[in-house]
Amino acid sequence: MKYRNSALALLAAGAMSVGGMLLAAAPAGAATVSYQATLAPLNGSTGSGTLMLSLDGNQATITEQATGLAATFKNAPYPHVQHIHINGQGACPTPAADKNADGVVNTTEGTPAYGPIGTTLSTSGATTPAAAAVLTIAPMGATINYNRVITLDAATVAAIQANKAVIVVHGLDPTTLSAKAQGEKSDLVPSLPLAATSPVLCGALTIAQTSAVPTGGAATGAGGTSGTEKGGLLILGGSLLAGSAVVLGVRRKFATTSR
């Protein structure tokens, strides 16, 4: 009897151990969700680009490549200020947004489509809207290769998750503008020409095709691992049933031989 009880206890412990190992192996929900934007030209630009943003809580890892931009500004590399605009229509403006018919949709005219600035995509230092027009921390030159991890405020995170975030890169080649537009000042920084702060590339942020949709919705920040978890639970259930069957078989064997 003592041997039988010991054997049963050992088998039961083994079944529970297997179950515990399977639970530990089942991955917890991944927190990172990836978003992407295709940067299309605005205002007659010939540039293009792509941006990827991986969001983990309020931490954003941003990778961006863009080409075909204006190369120089006042005999120096052209500073292309860029931002995440939020809480507009979640879209880029059309030429119809040009209210003064100068051939340029300036930043103000485009605001109803993409909304105000939520985050400045600077190369270093501040990322707040207050840094929006600081040229010294903007990507520079005809090509942008941007990589940075930044902390987003709650409004920007919420806008990204609600599909109301748009990437806007600024800085047009002034020689491509109409004579009227070339004579105008920036609507944001009057000391600069209109071309310096007008949009050149624009793209709405959308969830990346390779990013699983979280079970609890985008606002939860949970990764799409529900299928894996269910698989783990099924394996666990099968293992526990198998362990129970072994224990039951041993119990019956001992019951039979003890008669």
C-alpha positions as CSV (number, residue, x, y, z in Angstrom):
1,M,0.0,0.0,0.0
2,K,2.8,2.4,0.9
3,Y,4.5,1.7,-2.4
4,R,1.3,2.2,-4.3
5,N,0.6,5.6,-2.7
6,S,4.2,6.7,-3.4
7,A,3.9,5.7,-7.0
8,L,0.6,7.5,-7.5
9,A,2.0,10.6,-5.8
10,L,5.1,10.6,-8.1
11,L,3.0,10.2,-11.3
12,A,0.6,13.0,-10.2
13,A,3.6,15.3,-9.5
14,G,5.1,14.5,-12.9
15,A,1.9,15.4,-14.7
16,M,1.6,18.7,-12.8
17,S,5.3,19.4,-13.5
18,V,4.8,18.9,-17.2
19,G,1.7,21.2,-17.1
20,G,3.7,23.9,-15.2
21,M,6.6,23.7,-17.8
22,L,4.1,24.2,-20.6
23,L,2.5,27.2,-18.9
24,A,5.9,28.7,-18.4
25,A,6.8,28.1,-22.1
26,A,3.6,29.8,-23.4
27,P,4.7,33.4,-24.3
28,A,3.0,36.3,-22.6
29,G,1.4,38.8,-24.9
30,A,4.0,40.9,-26.8
31,A,3.5,44.6,-26.1
32,T,5.0,46.1,-29.2
33,V,2.8,47.1,-32.1
34,S,4.2,48.3,-35.5
35,Y,2.9,51.1,-37.6
36,Q,4.0,52.3,-41.1
37,A,3.6,55.3,-43.3
38,T,4.3,55.6,-47.0
39,L,5.6,59.2,-47.5
40,A,4.1,60.6,-50.7
41,P,5.1,63.9,-52.4
42,L,3.2,67.1,-51.8
43,N,3.4,70.5,-53.5
44,G,5.0,69.2,-56.7
45,S,7.8,67.4,-54.9
46,T,9.6,64.5,-56.5
47,G,10.6,63.0,-53.2
48,S,9.3,59.7,-51.6
49,G,10.0,57.7,-48.5
50,T,8.8,55.2,-45.9
51,L,8.6,55.3,-42.1
52,M,8.2,52.5,-39.6
53,L,7.2,53.1,-35.9
54,S,7.3,50.3,-33.3
55,L,5.2,51.3,-30.3
56,D,5.9,49.7,-26.9
57,G,3.8,51.6,-24.3
58,N,4.9,55.2,-24.9
59,Q,8.3,54.3,-26.3
60,A,8.5,54.7,-30.1
61,T,11.4,53.2,-32.2
62,I,11.3,55.1,-35.5
63,T,13.1,54.2,-38.7
64,E,12.7,56.4,-41.8
65,Q,14.2,56.6,-45.2
66,A,13.4,59.4,-47.7
67,T,15.0,60.5,-50.9
68,G,14.6,63.2,-53.6
69,L,14.4,66.1,-51.2
70,A,15.9,69.6,-51.6
71,A,19.6,69.3,-50.9
72,T,20.7,72.8,-50.0
73,F,19.3,75.9,-48.2
74,K,21.4,79.1,-48.2
75,N,24.5,77.2,-49.3
76,A,24.1,74.6,-46.5
77,P,22.4,71.2,-46.2
78,Y,18.7,71.7,-46.3
79,P,17.0,71.2,-42.9
80,H,13.8,69.2,-43.3
81,V,11.8,69.6,-40.1
82,Q,9.4,66.7,-39.6
83,H,6.6,65.8,-37.2
84,I,3.9,63.5,-36.2
85,H,0.7,65.5,-36.7
86,I,-2.3,64.3,-34.7
87,N,-6.1,64.5,-34.3
88,G,-7.0,65.9,-37.7
89,Q,-8.7,63.8,-40.3
90,G,-5.8,61.3,-40.3
91,A,-5.1,62.1,-43.9
92,C,-2.8,64.2,-46.1
93,P,-4.2,67.3,-47.8
94,T,-5.2,67.6,-51.4
95,P,-4.4,70.5,-53.7
96,A,-7.9,71.8,-52.9
97,A,-6.5,72.9,-49.5
98,D,-4.5,75.7,-51.2
99,K,-6.8,78.6,-50.2
100,N,-4.8,81.5,-51.6
101,A,-4.1,79.9,-55.0
102,D,-0.3,80.3,-54.8
103,G,0.2,76.7,-55.8
104,V,1.4,75.6,-52.4
105,V,-0.5,73.9,-49.6
106,N,1.3,75.5,-46.7
107,T,1.4,73.9,-43.2
108,T,-1.6,75.9,-41.9
109,E,-3.7,75.1,-44.9
110,G,-2.9,71.4,-44.5
111,T,-3.8,71.3,-40.8
112,P,-7.5,70.4,-41.2
113,A,-6.3,67.1,-42.9
114,Y,-3.4,66.1,-40.6
115,G,-4.0,68.1,-37.5
116,P,-1.6,70.0,-35.2
117,I,1.9,68.8,-34.3
118,G,2.0,66.2,-31.6
119,T,5.7,65.2,-31.7
120,T,8.7,66.7,-33.5
121,L,10.9,64.0,-35.1
122,S,14.2,65.7,-34.3
123,T,17.6,64.1,-34.6
124,S,18.5,65.0,-31.0
125,G,17.2,66.9,-28.1
126,A,13.6,67.9,-27.7
127,T,10.7,66.2,-29.5
128,T,7.9,68.5,-28.3
129,P,5.8,70.8,-30.5
130,A,7.9,73.7,-29.2
131,A,10.9,72.2,-31.2
132,A,8.9,72.0,-34.4
133,A,10.8,74.7,-36.3
134,V,14.3,74.3,-34.7
135,L,16.3,73.8,-37.9
136,T,19.5,72.7,-36.2
137,I,18.0,69.4,-35.0
138,A,16.2,68.5,-38.2
139,P,17.3,65.8,-40.6
140,M,19.3,67.5,-43.4
141,G,20.1,67.1,-47.1
142,A,18.5,65.3,-50.0
143,T,18.3,62.0,-48.3
144,I,17.0,61.1,-44.8
145,N,18.1,58.1,-42.9
146,Y,16.5,58.5,-39.5
147,N,16.7,56.2,-36.5
148,R,15.7,57.2,-33.1
149,V,13.9,55.9,-29.9
150,I,11.7,58.6,-28.4
151,T,9.1,58.9,-25.6
152,L,5.7,60.0,-26.9
153,D,3.2,61.9,-24.9
154,A,-0.3,60.4,-24.2
155,A,-2.0,62.5,-26.9
156,T,0.3,61.2,-29.6
157,V,0.1,57.6,-28.5
158,A,-3.7,57.8,-28.5
159,A,-3.8,59.4,-31.9
160,I,-1.5,56.7,-33.4
161,Q,-3.8,54.0,-31.9
162,A,-6.9,55.7,-33.2
163,N,-5.5,56.1,-36.8
164,K,-5.3,59.9,-36.5
165,A,-1.6,60.3,-36.8
166,V,0.2,61.6,-39.9
167,I,3.9,62.0,-40.7
168,V,4.7,65.3,-42.4
169,V,8.2,66.3,-43.7
170,H,8.7,69.9,-44.5
171,G,11.0,71.8,-46.8
172,L,10.4,72.5,-50.5
173,D,12.8,73.4,-53.3
174,P,12.0,77.1,-53.7
175,T,12.9,77.0,-57.4
176,T,10.0,74.7,-58.1
177,L,7.4,77.2,-56.7
178,S,5.3,79.7,-58.5
179,A,6.6,83.3,-58.6
180,K,3.9,84.3,-56.1
181,A,4.9,81.5,-53.7
182,Q,8.6,82.3,-54.0
183,G,7.9,85.8,-52.7
184,E,5.9,84.7,-49.7
185,K,7.1,84.2,-46.1
186,S,6.6,81.1,-44.0
187,D,3.2,80.9,-42.3
188,L,5.0,79.4,-39.2
189,V,8.3,81.4,-39.1
190,P,7.9,84.7,-40.9
191,S,11.7,85.1,-41.0
192,L,11.9,82.1,-43.3
193,P,10.6,81.8,-46.9
194,L,7.4,79.9,-47.5
195,A,9.3,76.9,-49.0
196,A,11.3,76.3,-45.8
197,T,8.3,75.1,-43.7
198,S,5.8,73.9,-46.3
199,P,5.1,70.2,-46.6
200,V,7.1,68.1,-49.0
201,L,6.2,64.6,-47.9
202,C,3.2,63.2,-46.1
203,G,1.9,59.8,-45.0
204,A,-0.8,58.5,-42.6
205,L,0.4,56.0,-40.0
206,T,-1.4,52.7,-40.1
207,I,-0.8,49.4,-38.4
208,A,1.8,47.4,-40.2
209,Q,0.6,44.4,-42.1
210,T,3.0,42.2,-40.3
211,S,1.8,43.4,-36.9
212,A,-0.8,41.2,-35.2
213,V,-3.9,43.1,-33.9
214,P,-4.0,42.9,-30.1
215,T,-6.9,40.8,-28.7
216,G,-8.0,43.6,-26.4
217,G,-7.8,46.3,-29.1
218,A,-4.9,48.6,-30.0
219,A,-5.4,50.8,-26.9
220,T,-4.4,47.9,-24.6
221,G,-0.9,47.7,-26.0
222,A,-1.2,43.9,-26.0
223,G,0.5,41.9,-28.8
224,G,-1.3,39.4,-31.0
225,T,-0.4,36.2,-29.3
226,S,-3.9,34.8,-28.6
227,G,-3.4,31.9,-31.0
228,T,-0.2,30.9,-29.3
229,E,-1.8,31.0,-25.9
230,K,-4.7,28.9,-27.0
231,G,-2.3,26.4,-28.5
232,G,-0.4,26.3,-25.2
233,L,-3.6,25.7,-23.2
234,L,-4.6,22.9,-25.5
235,I,-1.3,21.2,-25.1
236,L,-1.5,21.8,-21.3
237,G,-5.0,20.3,-21.2
238,G,-3.9,17.3,-23.2
239,S,-0.9,16.7,-21.0
240,L,-2.9,16.9,-17.8
241,L,-5.4,14.5,-19.3
242,A,-2.6,12.2,-20.3
243,G,-1.1,12.4,-16.8
244,S,-4.5,11.7,-15.2
245,A,-4.9,8.7,-17.5
246,V,-1.6,7.3,-16.4
247,V,-2.4,7.8,-12.7
248,L,-5.9,6.2,-13.2
249,G,-4.3,3.2,-15.0
250,V,-1.8,2.7,-12.2
251,R,-4.5,3.0,-9.6
252,R,-6.6,0.3,-11.4
253,K,-3.6,-2.0,-11.7
254,F,-2.8,-1.7,-8.1
255,A,-6.5,-2.2,-7.2
256,T,-6.6,-5.4,-9.3
257,T,-3.4,-6.9,-7.9
258,S,-4.3,-6.1,-4.3
259,R,-7.4,-8.1,-4.4
